[in-house]
Amino acid sequence: MDTRDVEDAFFRYEGDFPELSERALSESPSARIHILRAAAARVFGLALDPLTELATARKLPCDPGDESLACALEVFITQGPHKSVDRFYEHSRAFPDDLFGAYFRFSSLVVSGVPGNRERGMALVESDAHRLSGDWRYDSMLAMVREEQRRYDEARALANRVLAEQPECAPSAHVITHVNYETGEHEAGIAWLDEWSRDRDFLFYRTHFPWHNALHALALGDIEAALARFDDQIGPAAVIDAGSLLWRCRLASVEVHETGAAAAAAPAPVLESMPTAFAVFNACLALAAAGDGDALVSVAERLEADSRPAFADLIAPIARGLLAMVEGRTNDAVASIQPLLVDLPRLGGSEAQREVVEDTLLRALVAAGRAEEAVPLLRARLERRPHALDCQLLAIAGAV
């Protein structure tokens, strides 16, 4: 097994990546593999110390490209994505064929919280097409860009092309899952993802794919099925997925307080360290699902004092808006959330993940007796894809 095999396993998000990398190191110690393991610890939450992996890498023969990558990754890990953006950009300029560096250049830009960086990251992926198009690792990344641009047919075609070559590529399956949701293929989307996932093991998506199928269930109006996915396949420890799903259910007037309390306890390390805006955003959703107003006040105060991009100016008012919803102050919730809609992409994540903020605003508007403001947005969403809960809210608003 060589370094490229391990790197490809990373790009496929293979569940046995830790074992593969251990085996490769036992056969031939490699700085590059330790760098890959450091990245995997950060991206996938593996039980590895990323800084120890980087230190071990530097004790081995390390070519200039890997040394540059290790330096950029160390900044990403220790100082956050907004600080590592320039390092990864310079790395990719110096080593343009390093797709692993390009992956982190894109990731650091889209989760940095800096205005314009998401668009910059997508443009840089586009600019690589003349050199890298046809490489399945690049095509999978471009497919996600296309999906976020709402170029759904192109995204699906790219992802299918990757899966034809690399059937185990979870990121490409993820793209198809997003396309199915955004185009309203809810029943077919559930069937496709359940079939693709069966008997496969992958990193990161173990709870996230069931979360996607729970979103499909909500779109079909089957909240019971969505919560069954939560109980059976997601669970309260899934910080990025649990609170988001439970808050959607609570917005639909389903009692989730007890389950939400368990999900609210899980993000404690995230709320202590506040590593990225997106992680804290999802932790706040878990607190809202639990109805924990005191914790939301505490988090909001800390966010308001945080100078990092998107913390004080974006996540803090979202936390305040969630608090207002929990306390029944729907006009205050609207005042906190409504001005943020155009800026939501700075949160990071996908459109499907950020949609919950819009969901919150719509429920607040209707509950505040301001249905006339909610109706145009609801209709625009329904023109893009069918959604039973949006139809129900439109009916409550008296627009049908």
C-alpha positions in Angstrom: 0.0 0.0 0.0 1.4 3.4 -0.9 0.6 7.0 0.0 -1.7 7.5 -2.9 -3.9 4.6 -1.7 -4.3 6.3 1.7 -4.9 9.7 0.2 -7.6 8.3 -2.1 -9.2 6.6 1.0 -9.4 10.1 2.6 -11.1 11.6 -0.5 -13.6 8.7 -0.5 -14.2 9.2 3.3 -13.6 5.5 3.8 -14.5 4.2 7.2 -11.3 2.1 7.4 -9.0 5.1 6.7 -7.4 4.8 10.2 -6.6 1.2 9.7 -5.4 1.7 6.1 -3.1 4.6 7.3 -1.7 2.5 10.2 -0.9 -0.4 7.8 0.8 1.9 5.3 2.9 3.5 8.1 3.9 0.0 9.3 5.1 -0.8 5.8 6.8 2.5 5.1 6.8 5.5 7.4 5.8 8.6 5.5 5.4 12.3 6.3 2.6 12.6 3.9 0.5 9.9 5.6 1.0 11.6 9.0 -0.2 14.8 7.5 -3.2 13.0 6.1 -3.9 11.6 9.5 -3.7 15.1 11.1 -6.2 16.3 8.6 -8.5 13.4 9.1 -8.5 14.0 12.9 -9.7 17.5 12.3 -12.2 16.8 9.5 -13.6 13.5 10.7 -13.1 13.8 14.4 -10.9 10.7 14.6 -9.3 9.8 17.9 -5.9 11.1 16.8 -4.0 14.1 18.0 -3.5 16.2 14.9 -0.5 18.2 16.3 1.2 14.9 17.3 0.7 13.6 13.7 2.2 16.8 12.3 5.2 16.7 14.7 5.8 13.1 13.7 5.6 14.1 10.0 8.3 16.7 10.5 10.7 14.1 12.0 10.5 12.1 8.7 11.9 13.1 5.3 9.5 15.8 4.1 9.6 17.4 0.6 8.9 21.1 0.2 5.2 20.5 -0.8 4.5 18.4 2.3 6.3 20.9 4.5 4.2 23.7 3.1 1.0 21.7 3.5 1.9 20.8 7.1 2.5 24.5 8.0 -0.9 25.5 6.5 -2.7 22.7 8.2 -1.1 23.6 11.6 -2.5 27.1 11.3 -5.9 25.7 10.3 -5.9 23.5 13.4 -4.5 25.9 16.0 -5.8 29.3 14.8 -8.9 28.5 12.7 -9.8 28.6 9.1 -9.9 32.4 8.7 -6.2 32.4 9.6 -5.2 29.6 7.3 -6.8 30.9 4.1 -3.7 32.7 2.9 -1.4 29.8 3.8 -3.5 27.3 1.8 -3.8 29.8 -1.1 -0.1 30.2 -1.3 0.4 26.5 -1.0 -1.9 25.9 -4.0 -0.1 28.5 -6.0 3.3 26.9 -5.3 2.0 23.3 -5.7 -1.0 23.5 -8.0 -1.2 19.7 -8.5 -1.7 19.0 -4.8 -5.4 18.2 -4.7 -5.3 17.7 -1.0 -4.0 21.3 -0.6 -6.8 22.5 -2.9 -9.4 20.6 -0.8 -8.3 22.5 2.3 -8.0 25.8 0.4 -11.6 25.4 -0.5 -12.6 24.2 3.0 -10.8 27.0 4.8 -12.4 29.7 2.6 -16.0 28.5 2.8 -16.0 28.1 6.6 -13.8 31.1 7.4 -16.8 33.5 8.0 -15.0 36.2 6.0 -17.3 38.1 3.6 -16.5 37.1 0.0 -14.4 34.1 0.9 -17.0 31.5 0.0 -17.3 33.0 -3.5 -13.6 33.2 -3.7 -13.3 29.5 -2.8 -15.8 28.5 -5.4 -14.1 30.6 -8.1 -10.7 29.0 -7.3 -12.2 25.5 -7.7 -13.6 26.7 -11.1 -10.2 28.0 -12.1 -8.6 24.6 -11.6 -10.9 23.0 -14.2 -8.5 23.4 -17.1 -5.9 21.3 -15.3 -7.8 19.0 -13.1 -11.1 18.2 -14.7 -11.4 14.4 -15.1 -9.6 13.6 -11.9 -12.4 12.1 -9.7 -11.1 13.8 -6.6 -11.4 17.2 -8.3 -14.7 16.4 -10.0 -16.3 15.4 -6.7 -15.3 18.8 -5.2 -16.6 20.7 -8.3 -19.9 18.7 -8.1 -20.5 20.2 -4.7 -19.8 23.7 -6.0 -22.3 23.1 -8.8 -24.9 21.9 -6.3 -24.5 25.1 -4.2 -24.8 27.1 -7.4 -28.1 25.4 -8.0 -26.8 23.9 -11.2 -28.3 20.6 -10.2 -28.2 18.7 -13.5 -24.4 19.4 -13.9 -23.8 18.5 -10.2 -25.6 15.2 -10.6 -23.8 14.4 -13.8 -20.4 15.1 -12.3 -21.2 13.0 -9.1 -22.5 10.1 -11.2 -19.4 10.2 -13.3 -17.3 9.9 -10.1 -19.4 7.1 -8.7 -19.0 5.2 -11.9 -15.2 5.3 -11.4 -15.2 5.2 -7.6 -18.4 3.6 -6.3 -17.3 4.1 -2.7 -16.9 7.9 -3.0 -19.1 9.2 -0.2 -18.7 12.9 -1.1 -20.2 12.3 -4.5 -23.0 10.3 -3.0 -23.5 13.3 -0.8 -23.8 15.6 -3.8 -26.6 13.4 -5.3 -28.3 13.4 -1.9 -28.3 17.2 -1.9 -29.6 17.4 -5.5 -32.4 15.0 -4.7 -33.5 17.2 -1.8 -33.2 20.5 -3.6 -35.2 19.2 -6.6 -37.9 17.7 -4.5 -37.1 14.0 -5.3 -37.9 13.1 -1.7 -39.3 9.5 -1.9 -36.8 8.6 -4.6 -34.0 10.3 -2.6 -34.7 8.3 0.5 -34.7 5.0 -1.5 -31.5 6.0 -3.4 -29.5 6.9 -0.3 -30.7 3.9 1.8 -29.6 1.6 -1.1 -26.3 3.3 -1.7 -25.4 3.4 2.0 -26.3 -0.2 2.7 -23.3 -2.3 3.8 -20.9 0.7 3.3 -18.8 2.2 6.0 -17.7 5.8 5.7 -16.4 8.7 7.9 -18.4 11.8 8.9 -21.5 10.8 6.9 -22.6 8.0 9.3 -25.1 10.3 11.0 -25.2 12.9 8.2 -26.7 10.6 5.5 -29.6 9.6 7.9 -30.0 13.3 8.6 -30.5 13.9 4.9 -33.2 11.2 4.8 -34.8 12.7 7.8 -35.0 16.0 5.9 -36.7 14.1 3.0 -39.2 12.7 5.6 -40.0 16.2 6.9 -40.5 17.4 3.3 -43.0 14.6 2.9 -44.7 15.7 6.1 -43.7 12.5 8.0 -42.2 13.9 11.2 -42.6 10.5 12.9 -40.3 8.9 10.3 -37.8 11.8 10.7 -37.6 11.3 14.5 -37.3 7.5 13.9 -34.2 8.3 11.9 -32.9 10.4 14.8 -33.5 7.6 17.3 -32.1 4.8 15.2 -29.3 6.3 13.1 -28.4 9.8 14.3 -28.6 10.2 18.1 -28.0 13.2 20.4 -24.2 13.1 20.1 -24.1 14.1 16.4 -23.5 17.8 17.0 -23.8 18.9 13.3 -27.0 16.9 12.7 -28.9 16.4 16.0 -29.9 19.9 17.0 -30.6 21.0 13.5 -33.2 18.1 13.0 -34.7 18.5 16.4 -35.2 22.2 16.1 -37.0 21.7 12.7 -39.3 19.3 14.5 -39.9 21.7 17.3 -40.7 24.5 14.8 -43.4 22.1 13.5 -44.9 22.0 17.0 -43.6 18.5 17.8 -42.6 17.9 21.4 -38.8 17.2 21.5 -37.7 18.7 24.8 -36.5 15.5 26.4 -34.6 14.4 23.3 -33.4 17.9 22.8 -32.0 18.0 26.3 -29.8 15.1 25.5 -28.7 16.7 22.2 -28.0 19.9 24.1 -25.5 18.2 26.4 -23.5 16.8 23.5 -22.1 20.1 22.2 -20.5 21.1 25.5 -16.9 20.7 24.1 -17.9 22.7 21.0 -19.4 25.5 23.1 -16.3 25.5 25.3 -13.8 25.7 22.5 -16.0 27.4 19.8 -13.8 26.1 16.9 -15.8 27.4 14.0 -18.9 29.5 13.4 -20.7 26.6 11.8 -20.1 24.2 14.7 -21.3 26.8 17.2 -24.4 27.5 15.0 -25.4 23.9 15.2 -24.8 23.7 18.9 -27.1 26.7 19.3 -29.8 24.8 17.5 -29.5 21.9 19.9 -29.9 24.4 22.8 -33.0 25.8 21.2 -34.5 22.4 20.6 -34.0 21.7 24.3 -35.6 25.1 25.2 -32.5 26.0 27.2 -32.8 29.8 27.3 -30.1 30.3 29.9 -27.5 28.5 27.9 -28.5 30.5 24.7 -28.0 33.7 26.7 -24.6 32.6 27.8 -23.5 31.6 24.3 -24.8 34.8 22.8 -22.9 36.9 25.2 -19.7 35.0 24.5 -20.3 35.3 20.7 -20.9 39.0 21.0 -17.4 39.4 22.5 -15.7 37.2 19.9 -13.7 39.1 17.3 -13.5 36.2 14.8 -15.4 36.6 11.5 -19.1 35.6 11.7 -19.2 35.1 15.5 -20.5 38.4 16.8 -22.2 39.7 13.6 -23.9 36.5 12.4 -24.0 33.7 14.9 -24.8 35.9 17.9 -27.9 37.4 16.5 -29.0 33.9 15.3 -28.6 32.8 18.9 -30.6 35.8 20.1 -33.3 35.0 17.6 -33.5 31.3 18.7 -33.7 32.5 22.3 -36.6 34.8 21.3 -38.4 31.9 19.7 -37.9 29.7 22.7 -39.4 32.5 24.9 -42.3 33.2 22.5 -41.1 36.7 21.5 -41.7 36.1 17.8 -41.4 39.8 16.7 -38.0 39.9 18.4 -37.0 36.7 16.6 -37.9 38.3 13.3 -35.9 41.4 14.2 -32.8 39.3 15.0 -33.0 36.9 12.0 -34.6 38.7 9.1 -31.6 41.0 8.3 -29.2 38.0 8.2 -30.8 36.0 5.4 -28.6 37.4 2.6 -25.5 36.8 4.7 -26.2 33.2 5.7 -23.6 31.6 3.3 -20.9 32.9 5.6 -22.0 30.3 8.1 -20.4 27.6 6.0 -22.2 24.3 5.4 -24.7 23.8 2.6 -27.9 25.5 1.6 -29.9 22.6 3.1 -28.1 23.1 6.4 -28.6 26.8 6.5 -32.3 26.6 5.5 -33.2 26.0 9.1 -32.6 29.8 9.8 -35.1 30.6 7.1 -37.5 28.0 8.6 -37.2 29.8 11.9 -38.0 33.2 10.4 -41.0 31.9 8.5 -42.5 30.3 11.7 -41.8 33.5 13.6 -43.5 35.7 11.0 -46.6 33.6 10.9 -46.8 33.3 14.7 -46.3 37.1 15.0 -49.3 37.7 12.8 -47.1 38.9 9.9 -48.1 36.2 7.4 -48.1 38.6 4.5 -44.3 38.8 4.9 -43.9 35.0 5.0 -46.1 34.1 2.0 -43.7 35.4 -0.8 -40.8 33.5 0.7 -42.8 30.3 1.2 -44.0 30.4 -2.4 -40.5 31.0 -3.7 -39.3 27.9 -1.8 -42.2 25.8 -3.1 -41.5 26.8 -6.6 -38.0 25.3 -6.2 -39.1 22.1 -4.5 -42.2 20.5 -3.0 -42.3 20.5 0.8 -45.2 19.4 2.9 -44.3 21.5 6.0 -44.0 24.6 3.8 -47.5 23.8 2.3 -48.9 23.5 5.8 -47.4 26.8 6.9 -48.8 28.5 3.8 -52.2 27.1 4.7 -51.9 28.5 8.2 -50.9 31.8 6.7 -54.2 31.8 4.9 -52.7 32.0 1.5 -54.2 28.8 0.0 
